[in-house]
Amino acid sequence: MESKDRQQDAKIDGKVSFNPRQREKWEKVYGIVGHHSAVHICKWTKDSLTSATTCYKNKFYGIDTHKCAEMTPSAAWCQEACVFCWRPMEWYSRTSMEEEEVDEPAYIIDSVVEQRKKLLSGFGGNANVPRELFDNVFNSFPSHWAISLSGEPTIYPLIGKLISELRSREGVKSIFLVSNGQDSSVFLKMKKEDSLPTQLYISLDAPNEGLFKRINRSIYDDGWERLLATLRLLPSLPTRRVIRYTLIKGLNDKEEHIEEYAKLYNIAKPDYIEVKSYMFLGQSRKRLVMENMADHDYIRAFSESLLSHLPDYEWRNEEESSRIVLLKRKDSPFKDIIRAPHPLHSLREGAEKPSEWGVQ
């Protein structure tokens, strides 16, 4: 599992940071922010400017593709080495962070906004981008924050404070956090502190421990039990909850796996299940082959088979260009489309949730 290219991180001014070799590589991929964070302008944000094309998250949940800040507070730190990851996870240091050795949330947020502007600045001279649209995107505070770019964001020890800080910023409509679920205590702390994101994603890419070790390759011997602990906790978290399943054709999609997945989904009881094909991109091309990428018809068929084992769920949406299907729990209180900023009032269990936040 270890790579000969894996490098240890560095300490700069007492802060966890990239070593020089890492930083040189990361700067070719993302905009580096502070000591350990990064931001990226994804394909869909670029397309939303040049051709008014939006990503599936706009279709499914109403997020603002053109005002998205895709970022991470822990670019090179993760407890897993997933075979399907298109990020350069061979560069990950796989370490933990202490509060005294990381950048403050407000600094990260402000720096992400400035770095994002630098990355967007070239679109101001693009003839295919309407000037009014560019000015709006460039001068507005990002309304959607996707904390998912690279690494495992919950390794950043101030992740709850980062989300709370974002919730206090004017114009922020939605905050999505994607996690591998290897540390359930983070979510317990976020629940206690009322700092959960608008939507929490947990990646579940294997139906059993054997495939989990082969696909996700956690650094922990008890990585599968750690994931199960998060799945058991998920129903008690007062936020929109999503299970993301990356289907790798020929690896984690056997017919006998469907019932195993269904049992796990019934433990976690997520509001949504996203069934998405693995994409043959980036560094993952060194680990998998083109044939592992399923077409949309295959994703649809597999999703229909899943539904036959999930009576509490229904077909909700799909996007062929992204090879993804959305399933939804029938008794979920949430509306699909998020129309208003994340509320600042308590969202602890039993608290009233405003309809504007996407609650039925």
C-alpha positions, -999 to 999 in steps of 0.1 A, spaced: 0 0 0 29 24 7 44 42 -23 80 48 -28 69 83 -39 51 91 -7 68 119 11 67 130 47 51 164 54 70 194 67 67 219 95 69 256 85 66 282 113 52 255 135 24 246 111 19 213 92 27 219 56 39 204 23 75 196 19 92 214 -11 88 184 -34 51 180 -25 44 217 -29 59 219 -63 36 191 -75 5 204 -58 9 239 -72 7 223 -107 -27 209 -98 -44 233 -73 -42 268 -59 -23 264 -26 -38 282 4 -17 288 36 2 258 49 -21 229 41 -52 239 22 -60 242 -15 -87 254 -39 -96 243 -74 -118 256 -103 -135 225 -115 -146 217 -150 -182 224 -142 -175 258 -128 -156 267 -160 -184 253 -182 -210 273 -162 -191 304 -173 -184 296 -209 -215 276 -219 -240 279 -190 -236 242 -184 -241 231 -147 -230 201 -127 -253 174 -114 -253 189 -80 -271 219 -95 -297 196 -110 -301 174 -79 -298 200 -51 -298 235 -66 -263 244 -57 -247 274 -76 -222 258 -100 -208 292 -110 -203 303 -74 -188 271 -61 -156 271 -40 -142 235 -42 -116 234 -15 -99 213 12 -82 222 45 -61 191 43 -49 187 7 -22 160 13 -36 142 43 -59 111 43 -63 79 62 -71 60 30 -55 53 -3 -85 44 -25 -77 28 -58 -103 49 -76 -91 82 -64 -81 105 -93 -62 128 -69 -25 123 -65 -29 103 -33 5 88 -38 17 121 -25 -3 120 7 16 120 39 -12 103 59 -7 121 92 -29 138 118 -30 175 127 -31 192 161 -50 225 166 -18 244 174 -2 234 141 -29 244 116 -41 276 100 -72 293 115 -106 288 97 -112 325 89 -77 328 74 -83 297 52 -117 310 40 -104 345 31 -74 330 14 -95 305 -6 -116 334 -18 -85 354 -29 -68 324 -45 -101 315 -63 -102 350 -78 -67 345 -91 -77 313 -107 -108 328 -123 -92 361 -134 -84 347 -169 -120 342 -177 -125 380 -176 -110 382 -211 -128 351 -225 -152 361 -253 -175 332 -244 -180 345 -209 -206 373 -206 -190 402 -187 -219 406 -164 -217 370 -154 -180 371 -149 -183 403 -127 -210 386 -106 -190 354 -101 -157 372 -95 -169 398 -70 -194 377 -51 -185 356 -21 -189 319 -31 -224 307 -23 -215 270 -24 -186 255 -5 -176 219 -15 -152 207 12 -140 177 -7 -113 186 -31 -85 163 -19 -74 144 12 -97 138 41 -111 172 54 -120 159 89 -83 154 96 -83 192 99 -90 195 137 -110 228 133 -134 215 107 -164 223 128 -152 258 134 -145 262 97 -181 252 88 -195 275 116 -174 304 102 -187 297 67 -223 297 80 -217 332 95 -206 346 61 -232 365 41 -242 349 9 -233 313 18 -262 291 7 -248 256 10 -218 237 25 -212 201 15 -186 180 34 -174 147 19 -157 122 43 -145 87 43 -161 81 77 -129 69 94 -134 90 125 -170 90 138 -160 112 168 -156 142 145 -193 140 136 -203 136 173 -184 167 181 -199 186 152 -234 176 163 -227 187 199 -212 220 187 -240 226 161 -214 228 133 -226 202 108 -226 211 71 -257 216 50 -251 182 35 -228 155 48 -215 128 24 -201 95 36 -182 74 10 -193 38 10 -175 20 -19 -174 -16 -6 -201 -40 6 -179 -59 30 -146 -58 48 -126 -78 22 -134 -54 -6 -130 -24 17 -94 -34 23 -88 -40 -14 -105 -7 -26 -103 19 2 -70 7 18 -74 24 52 -42 29 72 -62 15 102 -64 -23 109 -100 -17 120 -109 7 92 -140 -13 83 -153 -11 119 -146 26 119 -167 31 88 -195 10 103 -194 32 135 -200 62 113 -228 45 94 -245 36 127 -242 72 139 -255 88 107 -293 85 115 -288 107 146 -271 135 128 -295 165 122 -285 174 87 -290 162 51 -271 129 49 -258 113 17 -241 80 10 -218 82 -20 -212 49 -38 -185 49 -65 -193 19 -87 -162 3 -101 -174 -21 -128 -161 -56 -123 -149 -49 -88 -175 -38 -63 -207 -43 -83 -213 -81 -83 -249 -92 -80 -242 -108 -46 -231 -74 -34 -265 -57 -38 -280 -73 -8 -249 -64 13 -251 -28 2 -289 -27 10 -281 -39 46 -256 -11 51 -279 15 37 -306 4 61 -282 8 89 -272 44 79 -306 55 67 -293 83 46 -316 108 30 -300 103 -4 -279 76 -20 -257 87 -50 -248 58 -73 -220 71 -95 -196 54 -119 -159 54 -113 -143 78 -138 -111 68 -156 -92 100 -147 -60 114 -132 -38 92 -111 -65 64 -109 -55 54 -144 -23 39 -129 -44 16 -107 -75 7 -127 -84 3 -164 -109 19 -188 -132 -11 -185 -138 -3 -148 -158 28 -159 -195 20 -163 -218 37 -188 -250 54 -176 -272 25 -187 -252 2 -164 -255 27 -135 -293 29 -141 -297 -9 -142 -276 -14 -110 -296 13 -92 -329 -4 -102 -315 -36 -87 -306 -18 -55 -341 -3 -52 -356 -38 -54 -339 -44 -20 -346 -10 -6 -384 -6 -1 -379 26 19 -362 44 -11 -373 57 -45 -358 68 -77 -353 106 -76 -330 119 -103 -302 111 -127 -276 128 -149 -263 109 -178 -232 131 -185 -219 124 -149 -231 88 -150 -250 92 -117 -283 82 -103 -299 97 -72 -321 76 -48 -340 92 -19 -355 79 13 -393 81 11 -396 96 46 -368 121 43 -380 155 56 -358 174 31 -367 189 -2 -341 182 -29 -335 218 -38 -317 240 -13 -330 275 -17 -317 296 13 -286 301 33 -277 276 60 -296 286 92 -276 298 122 -301 285 147 -296 251 164 -302 220 143 -298 195 171 -321 165 172 -356 177 176 -351 213 166 -374 228 140 -358 230 106 -370 258 83 -385 249 50 -362 273 32 -333 250 40 -348 223 20 -371 206 45 -405 192 35 
